[in-house]
Amino acid sequence: AQHASPPDGGWGWMIVAGCFLVTICTRAVTRCISIFFVEFQAYFGQDYARTAWIHSIVDCATMLCAPLGSLISNHVSCQVGIMLGGLLASTGLILSSFATSLEHLYLSLGVLTGLGFALCYSPAIAMVGKYFNKRKALAYGIAMSGSGIGTFILAPVVQLLIEQFSWRGALLILGGFVLNLCVCGALMRPIALKEDHKTAPEFPQDYVSEAQKQDLKRMSVCSPLIKAWSHECLCYCSWKEYEFLLMPGFMMLAVSILFMAYGCSPLFVYLVPYALSVGVSHHQAAFLMSILGVIDIIGNITFGWITDRRCLKKHRHFCYLFAVGMDGLCCLFLPVLQNFPLLVPFSFTFGYFDGAYVTLIPVVTADVVGTSSLSSALGVVYFLHAIPYLVSPPVAGWLVDTTGSYTASFLLCGFSMIFSSTLLFFARLAKKIKRTHLGSLSNDAGTKQHVWTNGAIAYSVTAELDQKDVEFLAADTNSCSNR
């Protein structure tokens, strides 16, 4: 059935439950790979930088292939994409349990499992945005809290599995656990919104001229491979799905995400090894990850609920910036925390604000691009995480190997996240100043200016003009909106 607007409930809560399980099986499992770090390093006799590539490749493949997940979700089925991803991720973990070298783990645990996670992650998150509007931040808070709950439960369980069955047995059991992604995929019932049909261009066969067909061919990068008119329409629709890439607001969000992703990744890889290096026991180090995970849940849900309130709904961007900046400050203070009692408050603070900004990423993205482009936009947003996720843990490991200390690595992470927050803050401030300036200019000219989200400008005339001037302004407005 076609819905005029997102239902904000009903089967939507099952979608939230499915997305919750997806985040447990993808992001929580990825975080728990850091618990294997010391085991891999000892078993294969490699340094920090080479061992860190495993976690980097998992994260990179998950984010790099996120647009592929969106593509399958948009053009085939969200259910098919998530089920296929679950099978690939499970296969990767099972093959990793038979690894004989780090290179083997790079391919199985890194590439194959990461690809499987990619096919599940962004489509599941986008489905929540399609089912919710008024309570979107709360729904995302609950769905994304799976990452924290999963980390809280899985961190000590994985440590116990490693002790009982070695790292090979633990990976084999995780492979079976990740098959639950196939169940999550079955819950993702598609929904048809009128907004989707408004944004989809229609091309009647008997109405389109040959000249228009040729224009569509030139606009498509894949036109040499296209022979049928139906394929031309498909390629044009695909191009329309990514029009948001040219929006200035999305461009600034994308640049800030690059720095944020660089700063947040190494901590999940090196928190356990750092804790062990300052004399914390293995169980206490795993407990730090559990604390980080459970507080992450509180950050997910409370920040989602708070930013759904009417007083803060218009300021979600600044709530997101505040959360990213606070995580950056936490990283700056980490090198001076040299024992377990001091590391516990760090896990509380970092975990809370990590959950806060992770919840707001899809919400802020939806506010920038709209619901109809959310799946494609999230694919791009998570794609932008790929290179920082790939590079930052090995760079941090190289700094640890070179300096013999974690200080430089954590300082670099902190400053990167603070720069991300500051950059987006000044971009928003400049946009607000520009709007105020344009408003004052239009008032001085006797006209009131309306700036729409797509960049079109319309003028409502406040002074008395002759009929020709009114017709000219109307024609100018129509041409702007058509463009």
Buried (B, 14 or more C-beta within 10 A) or exposed (E): EEBEEBBBEEEBBEBBBBBBBBBBBBBBBBBBBBBBBBBBBEBBEBEBBBBBBBBBBBBBBBBBBBBBBBBBBBEEBBBBBBBBBBBBBBBBBBBBBEBEEBEBBBBBBBBBBBBBBBBBBBBBBBBBBBBBBEBBBBBBBBBBBBBBBBBBBBBBBBBEBBEEBBBBEBBBBBBEBBBBBBBBBEBBBEBEBEBBEEBEEEBEEEEBEEEEEEEBBEEBEEBEEBEEBEBBBBBBBBBBBBBBBEBEBBBBBBBBBBBBBBBBBBBBBBBBBBBBBBEBEBEBBBBBBBBBBBBBBBBBBBBBBBBBEEEBBEEBBBBBBBBBBBBBBBBBBBBEBEEBEEBBEBBBBBBBBBBBBBBBBBBBBBBBBBBBBBBBBBBBBBBBBBBBBBBBBBBBBBBBEEEEEBBBBBBBBBBBBBBBBBBBBEBBEEBEEEEEEEBEEBEEEEBEBEBEEEEBBBBEEEEEBEEEEEEEBEEEBEEBEEE
